[in-house]
Amino acid sequence: QVQLVESGGGLVQPGGSLRLSCAASGIAISLYGMGWYRQPPGKQRELVASITRGGSTNYADSVKGRFTISRDNAKNTVYLQMNSLKPEDTAVYSCVAQPALGGAYWGQGTQVNVSS
C-alpha cells in the first residue's frame, strides 16, 4: 500500500519560514518525479514545485526565490523549504509521486496558514 504523509504545516507570521516533509512508504521515491501542489481557500489546486528523478527542479513563478524543493532518496522523503512566507501562500499543501508511465499517488495534505 502506497502512502505519502505530509507534515510540517502550521501557522506562521508573514516573513516566516516552514519546512514541509513528505514521507513515502510502499514506493521508492528514487523511481518517481515528486512534486508539491497547493490549494488556497476557494481556489483551484496549483503546482508549487517539482523535482525530477535526476534532481532537476521547477517552480511556480509566485514562489521562485522563496521556496526550495529537495529530495532525500535514502530517507524516502521530499521536502519543501518555504521562506519569506506571504498571506497568499495560505493553502493546503499536498505532495505527489508521479511514475514515468502516468498516474500519481497523493498525500492527504497539510495546512499552511500565513497570518499576523
C-alpha positions in Angstrom: 0.0 0.0 0.0 1.4 3.4 -1.1 1.3 6.2 1.5 2.5 9.7 1.3 2.4 11.5 4.6 2.9 15.3 4.8 4.0 17.1 7.9 5.4 20.5 9.0 2.4 22.7 8.3 1.0 25.2 10.7 0.5 28.9 11.5 3.3 31.3 10.7 3.6 35.1 10.6 4.3 36.8 7.3 8.0 36.7 6.5 8.5 33.5 8.4 9.6 30.1 7.3 8.3 26.5 7.4 9.7 23.2 6.1 7.2 20.7 4.9 8.1 17.0 4.7 6.5 14.2 2.6 7.5 10.7 3.9 6.7 7.9 1.4 6.1 4.2 2.1 5.2 1.5 -0.3 7.3 3.0 -3.1 10.9 4.1 -3.6 10.7 7.8 -4.5 14.1 7.4 -6.3 12.0 6.0 -9.2 9.5 8.9 -9.2 9.2 12.5 -10.1 8.0 14.3 -7.0 6.1 17.5 -6.5 4.2 19.8 -4.2 0.9 21.3 -5.0 -1.3 23.7 -3.0 -4.9 24.6 -2.9 -5.8 28.0 -1.5 -9.2 28.5 0.0 -11.8 28.8 -2.7 -9.3 28.3 -5.5 -8.0 25.5 -7.8 -5.1 23.4 -6.9 -1.8 24.6 -8.4 1.7 23.3 -8.8 4.2 24.8 -6.4 7.4 22.9 -7.2 8.6 19.7 -8.7 11.8 17.7 -8.8 12.7 15.0 -11.3 14.4 11.7 -10.6 17.6 13.3 -11.7 17.2 16.3 -9.3 16.1 19.0 -11.8 13.7 21.4 -10.2 10.8 23.6 -11.4 8.9 26.3 -9.5 5.8 28.3 -9.9 6.7 32.0 -10.6 5.0 33.0 -7.4 7.4 31.1 -5.2 10.7 31.3 -7.2 13.5 32.5 -4.9 11.5 31.8 -1.8 10.7 28.0 -1.9 13.1 25.2 -2.4 12.2 21.6 -3.1 14.6 18.8 -2.3 14.6 15.0 -2.0 16.4 12.5 0.2 16.1 9.2 -1.5 17.8 7.4 1.4 15.1 8.6 3.7 12.4 8.2 1.1 11.3 11.8 1.8 10.7 15.0 -0.1 10.9 18.4 1.4 9.7 21.9 0.7 11.5 24.7 2.4 9.4 27.8 2.4 10.9 31.2 3.3 9.6 34.7 3.3 6.1 33.4 3.5 3.2 35.7 2.5 -0.5 35.6 3.4 -1.2 34.4 -0.2 0.8 31.3 0.5 -2.0 30.1 2.8 -3.3 26.8 1.4 -3.4 23.1 1.9 -0.1 21.7 0.6 0.0 18.2 -0.8 2.8 16.1 -2.2 2.6 13.9 -5.2 4.6 11.0 -6.6 4.5 10.6 -10.4 5.7 7.5 -12.1 7.2 7.8 -15.6 4.3 6.0 -17.3 1.5 8.1 -15.8 -0.8 8.2 -12.8 0.0 9.7 -9.5 0.0 9.0 -5.8 -1.2 11.8 -3.5 -0.8 12.6 0.2 -3.6 13.9 2.3 -2.2 17.4 2.6 -1.1 19.7 5.4 -2.5 23.1 6.2 -0.3 26.2 6.0 -1.6 29.5 7.4 0.3 32.7 7.0 -1.2 35.4 9.1 -0.3 38.0 11.7 
